[in-house]
Amino acid sequence: MHNPHMTEELLYDIRDGIGHIVLNRPHARNALTFAMYERLAEIAASPGAARALILTGAGDKAFAAGTDIAQFKAFSSAEDGIAYEAKIDRVLGALERCAVPTIAAIAGACTGGGAGIAAACDLRIAAANARFGFPIARTLGNCLSMSNIARLSALIGPARVTDMIFSARLLNAQEAQSAGLIGETLPDAEALATRATELAELIASHAPLTLRATKEALRRLRDALPPDEDLIRLCYGSADFREGMEAFLTKRPPVWRGV
């Protein structure tokens, strides 16, 4: 059961065999609450009659600007960080294991948790105004889980992951396409929506077991992951993480101390 408010924040409907998931908090650049993550995992696990899924953000300003920072305010220790990363890994894992193909249609900002969701989809297409990245080295001072690093590294290679995270810059649509992160760039949000539907219909017309076996094989290839709890503790348990969060919420630059 979902309360109606929750359902409004993440919309799901099936039209002509294509499932449309809309991250629907445009006032907050579609930043995800924990309830939205849970609903996403639920749909991925049972997409109903959909033969393909399209994920998109409401409005044209953002696909999703990451996890709602308010969700971090209750964190009191490194263990909260470990639980949070485990939760996100579970949700993104459910999205990757979804029995039907998934397409992220990205307009505007696609950052942090939003970029994590897009990377966990099978295909990514974007509007020309898309911006993609993980600016955490200048914002919160947290880190990505091993599975997020592996997923990104498989997509764009370790050198580009390093550059993106160390520089904290966002890739524009053109850079993201040449990096292999995005398959196709469309002029605007309207053209993006049209193309996403076309692509979903094409893929949905193909042999479903071929698609399922292929995505599962790719997932297994990267699934033997080394442990990362010590790395997550290092960041989420630090004074720097608390400083990053306070600075972010009060809109001032953080002062990093490396502790």
Secondary structure, DSSP 8 states (H G I E B T S, - for coil): ---HHHHHHEEEEEETTEEEEEE--GGGTT-B-HHHHHHHHHHHH--TT-SEEEEEESSSSEEE-SB-GGGGTT--SHHHHHHHHHHHHHHHHHHHH-SS-EEEEE-SEEETHHHHHHHHSSEEEEETT-EEE-GGGTTT-----HHHHHHHHHHH-HHHHHHHHHH---EEHHHHHHTTS-SEEESSHHHHHHHHHHHHHHHHTS-HHHHHHHHHHHHHHT------HHHHHHHHTSHHHHHHHHHHHTT--------
